[in-house]
């Protein structure tokens, strides 16, 4: 049953990300693989979500997932308030909400450039920590790598669009985690 659910989720993701999958040079291409890995983690870890709820690994897992939720909400909120909107002509692979006309450098973006990808990293590790396995460690590591490649590719796209303003922003903020990376 898990395999059927996973295959169905991959089919839906592939349908949603069709344009990105056809362009390996866009950030959405790598993001698809991160989403696929998170789907795998979710499908194969769902049975462990309620085991030993007050154990250390479950508490850390829950904390990471709550932090993930907070980060995505803060990122989307700031994006929508300050980003504006532009037509998708230059980057047709983008989802419409990604096409901002203004560089967002306030709120959570003041500290990190990719809070939504950070949110996905935290979510993936939070799900993984529900139940350790070596295969799960491999998948969560690949998800993290895919999100790193997603962010680096998007950095090139943002630099091309926002030019010197984005370069200044890159020098004053971190990629994923404030004060660290």
C-alpha positions in Angstrom: 0.0 0.0 0.0 2.9 2.4 0.8 4.3 1.9 -2.7 1.0 2.7 -4.3 0.7 5.9 -2.2 4.2 6.9 -3.0 3.8 6.2 -6.7 0.6 8.3 -6.7 2.3 11.2 -5.0 5.2 11.1 -7.5 2.7 11.1 -10.3 1.0 14.2 -8.9 4.3 15.9 -8.3 5.5 15.1 -11.8 2.3 16.6 -13.2 2.6 19.7 -11.1 6.3 20.1 -12.0 6.1 19.1 -15.6 7.7 22.4 -16.9 10.5 22.3 -14.3 11.3 18.7 -15.2 11.7 19.6 -18.8 14.4 22.2 -17.9 17.3 20.8 -15.8 18.8 24.3 -15.6 16.0 25.7 -13.5 15.8 25.5 -9.7 12.4 23.7 -9.9 14.1 20.7 -11.5 16.1 20.0 -8.3 13.2 21.0 -6.1 11.1 18.2 -7.6 13.6 15.6 -6.3 13.5 17.2 -2.9 9.7 16.9 -2.9 9.9 13.3 -4.1 12.3 12.5 -1.2 10.1 14.2 1.3 7.1 12.2 -0.1 9.1 9.0 0.4 10.0 9.9 4.0 6.4 10.8 4.8 4.9 7.7 3.3 7.4 5.3 4.9 7.6 7.1 8.3 3.9 7.8 8.9 3.5 4.7 10.9 6.0 5.9 13.5 4.5 9.3 14.1 2.9 8.3 17.3 5.4 5.9 18.8 6.9 7.0 22.1 5.7 10.6 21.7 7.7 11.9 24.6 11.0 10.2 23.6 13.9 12.5 22.8 13.9 11.8 19.0 10.2 12.3 18.8 10.4 15.7 20.6 13.3 16.8 18.4 11.3 15.6 15.4 8.2 17.6 16.4 10.3 20.7 17.2 11.9 20.6 13.7 8.5 20.2 12.0 7.0 23.1 14.0 10.0 25.2 13.2 9.5 24.2 9.5 5.9 25.3 9.6 6.8 28.7 11.2 9.5 29.3 8.6 7.3 28.6 5.6 4.6 30.8 7.0 7.0 33.6 7.7 8.6 33.3 4.3 5.4 33.2 2.3 3.9 36.0 4.3 6.9 38.3 3.6 7.1 37.2 0.0 3.5 38.1 -0.6 3.7 41.4 1.3 6.8 42.7 -0.2 7.6 40.8 -3.4 5.1 42.2 -5.9 4.4 40.2 -9.0 5.8 40.0 -12.5 4.8 37.9 -15.5 6.5 34.6 -16.0 7.9 35.4 -19.4 11.5 35.2 -18.4 11.2 32.0 -16.3 8.1 30.1 -17.5 9.1 27.1 -15.3 8.4 29.1 -12.1 5.2 28.8 -10.2 3.3 32.1 -10.4 4.0 33.0 -6.7 7.8 32.8 -7.4 7.8 35.6 -9.9 8.3 38.6 -7.7 9.1 42.0 -9.1 10.9 43.2 -5.9 13.8 41.7 -4.0 12.5 40.8 -0.6 15.1 41.5 2.1 12.9 42.1 5.2 11.5 39.9 7.8 12.9 36.4 7.8 14.6 37.2 4.5 16.8 39.7 6.4 18.6 36.7 7.9 18.3 34.0 5.3 17.7 34.0 1.6 15.7 30.8 1.3 13.4 30.3 4.3 11.0 28.1 2.3 13.9 25.7 1.4 15.1 25.8 4.9 11.6 24.8 5.9 11.7 21.8 3.7 15.2 20.8 5.1 13.7 21.0 8.6 10.6 19.1 7.6 12.6 16.3 5.9 14.9 15.9 9.0 11.9 16.1 11.3 10.2 13.3 9.4 13.4 11.3 9.3 13.8 11.5 13.0 10.5 9.8 13.6 12.3 6.5 13.0 16.0 6.1 12.2 17.1 3.9 9.4 20.2 3.9 7.2 18.0 4.0 4.0 16.1 7.0 5.5 19.4 8.7 6.3 20.4 8.3 2.7 17.1 9.7 1.5 17.1 12.7 3.9 20.7 13.4 2.9 19.8 13.4 -0.8 16.8 15.7 0.0 19.2 18.1 1.7 21.5 18.0 -1.3 18.6 18.5 -3.7 17.5 21.6 -1.8 21.1 22.9 -1.7 21.3 22.5 -5.5 17.8 24.2 -5.8 18.9 27.2 -3.8 22.2 27.5 -5.7 20.4 27.4 -9.0 17.9 29.9 -7.8 20.7 32.1 -6.7 22.0 32.3 -10.3 18.5 33.1 -11.5 18.0 35.8 -8.9 21.4 37.3 -9.7 20.5 37.5 -13.4 17.2 39.2 -12.6 18.0 41.5 -9.6 21.7 42.0 -10.6 23.9 43.9 -8.1 21.2 44.3 -5.6 21.0 40.5 -5.2 24.8 40.3 -4.9 24.8 42.8 -2.0 21.9 40.9 -0.4 23.9 37.6 -0.8 26.8 39.2 1.1 24.6 40.3 4.0 22.6 37.2 4.6 23.0 33.4 4.9 21.7 30.7 2.5 19.7 28.5 5.0 20.4 29.1 8.6 21.0 32.5 10.3 24.6 33.0 11.5 25.6 29.6 10.1 25.1 28.6 6.4 
